[in-house]
Amino acid sequence: MSHALEMHYERKVRELAEVERALGAREKDRISLGNALDALRHGKPDLASRERDYSESLQYAHNLPPLGAHSMYFSWRGIAACLGDGILPRGRRDLGTTPTSAGGALVTTQLHDEIADALRPFSAAYRLGATSVPLTGGQVGVPRINTTTTGAWLGSETTPAPESQPVLGQIALSPKTAATYVESSRQLRIQSGQAGERMIALDLMRAVGSLVDVAVFAGSGASGQPLGLANTAGVTAISGGTLNRGGLLELQRRVAAANGITNAATIGYATTPQVAEILANRAVVASSDVSAWQGNLAEGTAAGALAVTSTGVPAGVVAFGDWSQCLVASWGVLRIEVNPTANFPAGVVGYRAFLDADVGFRQTGSFCLATATT
């Protein structure tokens, strides 16, 4: 790449930062998914010059391959801004590095909330507090604590402190690809205008959020899926049966006894809507008006903790944990592609989005499952 071209794209990256800061501030400053989709439908990205420049800046900033005339890159921030409800990133934090000798297993990676903020309304895992880990490159290892450090009270001021080292391991994370596909009719495009943009954005985000939940809670680790909580070795499981408040508290006790709670603000339950309905109808004690599940079935409380439902949770399972110990890694940005001839005779256009992601759990002791709940 020539120096002049490098300077051009560096300027574009700076402009991208300014554009993203202004997203949603003023209508004329918004990146429009509708404009982008319309231009891609015609195979003429130049018709949406602002969105084209935005996509090119993302391509350079993330070292992504160039796209054809029917594709563009969108950041999660850009997609969220198209929804019009102020879902924007709130911060950024970094993991440190250390040699792998003497049990060290830390790798440098950037952690921030852009994806989590964008997908939170559509993903139970992110609402519970799963940690978003944006990555670059191929497979990486992130640290996992297999055995925690212990300490002791000292008998006197001359008593030496006992040596105790944590046993660390690594979670191998590698990009696994998920895709979602939406079709739009000619009449819908004519009649809906900007409402159509929001509808398509909502549909894409809802589908991606559902894919994240399936990966986190039930991923098989085979056929291209990440390995989810229900299939991760070392996660304690109890029989749910006629689960009630006592059983819900047992899940909490087991996690607490394993020193699995790192952040009390991110503890909570996840289950299916069917099990939530059962718990909402099950009195804590006989003749009591207090049920094991309080609030609505989408998001309520159970045994004093946040409780959410997702169709991605396996049937009959109630999962409790400190969800900050659940890592959802992602690579790059959202890639949107348009097929203008999905159904040419009917004027149907297809929209496809790709997500590269993986899932890992820092401490298996931070989670406990109740299975076969009835």
Buried (B, 14 or more C-beta within 10 A) or exposed (E): EEEEEEEEBEEBBEEBEEBBEBBBEEEEBBBBBBBBBBBBBBEEBEBBEBBBBBBBBBBBBBEBEEBEBBBBBBBBBBBBBBBBEEBBBEEEEEBEEBEEEEBEBBBEBEBBBBBBBBBBBBBBBBBBBBBBBBBEEEEBBBBBBBEEEEEEEEEEEEEEEEEEEEEBBBBEBBBBEBEBBBBBBEEBBEEBEBEBBBBBBBBBBBBBBBBBBBBBBBBBBEEEBBBBBBBBEEBBBBEBEEBBBEBBBBBBEBBBEBBBBBEEEBBBBBBBEBBBBBBBEBEBEEEEEEBBBBBEBEBBBBBEBBBBBBBBBBEBBBBBBBBBBBBBBBBBBBBBBBBBEBEEEEBBBBBBBBBBBBBBBBBBBBBBBBBEBE
